[in-house]
């Protein structure tokens, strides 16, 4: 993967109690979840929220510290800090459950009509090796 990050979904939440959608970006070294707002969530309906060609931006354009300080549901998941991950596809949404080396846990959910699950199924085994289970 290059130094570009690609937006895989604009329907990403951080769990079943988080109803506000966010963008899910895949960079060569991390996943980035950036919260959107209620208006974007309502406009997304049932997706898809991104279409080909997928939006892209330089990975270096994301200020991880500012993003994390911007809202409690924003996430930066660095691949080198992941202990284990499970990628699953449910009936209406895909999910990624991540256990970090320091004990923190993250959950990301997105609408199945977005391409996030497809791209993550290809990218995560390369980035994480045996630390990811794709089911």
Secondary structure, 3 states (H helix, E strand, C coil): CCCEEEEEEEEEECCCCCCCCEEEEECCCEEEEEECCHHHHHHHCCCCCCCCCCCEEEHHHCCHHHHHHHCCCCEEEEHHHEEEEEEEECCCEEEEEEEECCCCEEEEEEECCCCHHHHHHHHHHHHHHHHEEEC
